[in-house]
Amino acid sequence: MRYLAIFLFLCATPASASCVVLLHGLARSEASMWMIEEVLEFHGYRVVNEGYPSTQAPIEALVGHVGTAVEQCGPVETHFVTHSMGGILVRAWLRDNRPALMGRVVMLAPPNHGTEIIDNLSGMEILPDLMPNLMPDLLAFLHGPAASELGTGEGSVPSQLPPVDYELGVIAGNRAISPLGPILIEGANDGTVSVASTMVDGMADHIVMPVTHTLLMMNPMVIAEVLEFLRYGRFDHGLTLINALRKLSNN
């Protein structure tokens, strides 16, 4: 990845009137979106990539950070690229708001129907007589109040959001680093979110790639697909690594 960044810096950067708001996932920071930020800036986009306190507040309170980021773009075409819970924040914000000029949205591994991992960990009983709420309390301690809102039940935040009515492309992964994914999630998954859960009614395109939830935003093929959708409103389903590198290096 270091060599890709160096290569991009050696090339000229064109001007662009578009802005891209990046939203990282739960328990991550803006640093996790660094590679995407560098590539988008190389391709001429203005990028707003700011962190938000994902583990310190419920989702309803975190949604306001999306509007703050959009304001920094100004009255220009504004796109969104999100990872994991960042996609839920954007969906919640776009339900009631729109930028002055609405662009396209790319979501990386969004839990659009929640994740079974939250369901299983929240319901897991360890030392039920001594500490009946051990797992829910531990989950809240490690990931904050937003984590418990990302289950698959009817009361979860994702389940209460409407279908999308804007150009949305979703990239899902089907590789897992953690063993929890294959154990706790049915079907293909990226170790945190199932492929099925990433889908949402109204999306324009969907693609599954051999990447993990934790690292997909650093994958050059994923980043090339992000560029593809921002430009054309669709993914390149026949993309190869060589072609991905060409897309990243050519304007």
Helices and strands as residue ranges (DSSP letters): H 2-9, E 19-23, G 30-33, H 34-42, E 46-49, H 59-62, H 64-73, E 77-83, H 85-96, E 101-108, H 116-123, H 134-143, G 147-150, G 158-160, E 168-173, H 180-184, H 195-198, E 205-209, G 216-218, H 220-232, H 241-249
